[in-house]
């Protein structure tokens, strides 16, 4: 048995199938998908059906939550979305139920997994607790929870804790020195012109286990102390990446023209 972490698929099912062939995937192997399994690629519906049948570990990404929000009428679909047939499919209810049951933050196989990142001041136990509470709320009260996650904060009203947590787990790239989220820049760190910092640079604590994340395609495949990024921009014409946790061997396939 081998354990593989896989970067952002975003509906690129053919690329994923090619990657699984490359790693010689067996049923005894364990897979952890780092979120954004759907949207932007051509095969979001087919990808979610494939993953539901496979039933691997998945942490939720921003595109996954957006898809769930569209299904429940909390979010509007945009021109760049490729999830319309997914949210209206005959099996949408079971697919969305499966997806929304996945955590935001996962501890397994001697590693931590998250889609985007974490707050530098949160302990790892806090991250796991926040993830558990929001996952429970998504299952029990999806519409109410999604409205809190996607709430538009007006004036000086306090931001819902659900939104803050989800923004760190699924959207963070840069932070200001005071740990405020900064969404205007997505460039590779050395190309940024703002006084901002990659979230992982502001984490001073020693993590007990490495943390593996995706989301930041401009960062690409990258190994840092305690942190590993696996989003190599498949949906944007890059590659889809798998990392074998046993020995950190990297496997990559180019985006398929069918995706």
Rosetta blueprint (number, residue, H / E / L):
1 X L
2 X L
3 X E
4 X E
5 X E
6 X E
7 X L
8 X L
9 X L
10 X L
11 X L
12 X L
13 X H
14 X H
15 X H
16 X H
17 X H
18 X H
19 X H
20 X H
21 X H
22 X H
23 X L
24 X L
25 X L
26 X L
27 X L
28 X L
29 X L
30 X E
31 X E
32 X E
33 X E
34 X L
35 X L
36 X L
37 X L
38 X L
39 X L
40 X L
41 X L
42 X L
43 X L
44 X H
45 X H
46 X H
47 X H
48 X H
49 X H
50 X H
51 X H
52 X H
53 X H
54 X H
55 X L
56 X L
57 X E
58 X E
59 X E
60 X L
61 X L
62 X H
63 X H
64 X H
65 X H
66 X H
67 X H
68 X H
69 X H
70 X H
71 X H
72 X L
73 X L
74 X L
75 X L
76 X L
77 X L
78 X L
79 X L
80 X L
81 X L
82 X L
83 X L
84 X H
85 X H
86 X H
87 X H
88 X L
89 X L
90 X L
91 X L
92 X H
93 X H
94 X H
95 X H
96 X H
97 X H
98 X H
99 X H
100 X H
101 X L
102 X L
103 X E
104 X L
105 X E
106 X E
107 X E
108 X E
109 X L
110 X L
111 X E
112 X E
113 X E
114 X E
115 X L
116 X L
117 X L
118 X L
119 X L
120 X L
121 X L
122 X L
123 X L
124 X H
125 X H
126 X H
127 X H
128 X H
129 X H
130 X H
131 X H
132 X H
133 X H
134 X H
135 X H
136 X H
137 X H
138 X H
139 X H
140 X H
141 X L
142 X H
143 X H
144 X H
145 X H
146 X H
147 X H
148 X H
149 X H
150 X L
151 X L
152 X L
153 X L
154 X L
155 X L
156 X L
157 X L
158 X L
159 X L
160 X L
161 X H
162 X H
163 X H
164 X H
165 X H
166 X H
167 X H
168 X H
169 X H
170 X H
171 X L
172 X L
173 X L
174 X E
175 X E
176 X L
177 X L
178 X L
179 X L
180 X L
181 X E
182 X E
183 X L
184 X L
185 X L
186 X L
187 X L
188 X L
189 X H
190 X H
191 X H
192 X L
193 X L
194 X L
195 X L
196 X L
197 X E
198 X E
199 X H
200 X H
201 X H
202 X H
203 X L
204 X L
205 X L
206 X L
207 X L
208 X L
209 X L
210 X L
211 X E
212 X E
213 X E
214 X L
215 X L
216 X L
217 X L
218 X L
219 X L
220 X L
221 X L
222 X E
223 X E
224 X E
225 X L
226 X L
227 X E
228 X E
229 X E
230 X L
231 X L
232 X L
233 X E
234 X H
235 X H
236 X H
237 X L
238 X L
239 X E
240 X E
241 X E
242 X E
243 X E
244 X E
245 X L
246 X L
247 X L
248 X L
249 X E
250 X E
251 X E
252 X E
253 X E
254 X E
255 X L
256 X L
257 X L
258 X L
259 X L
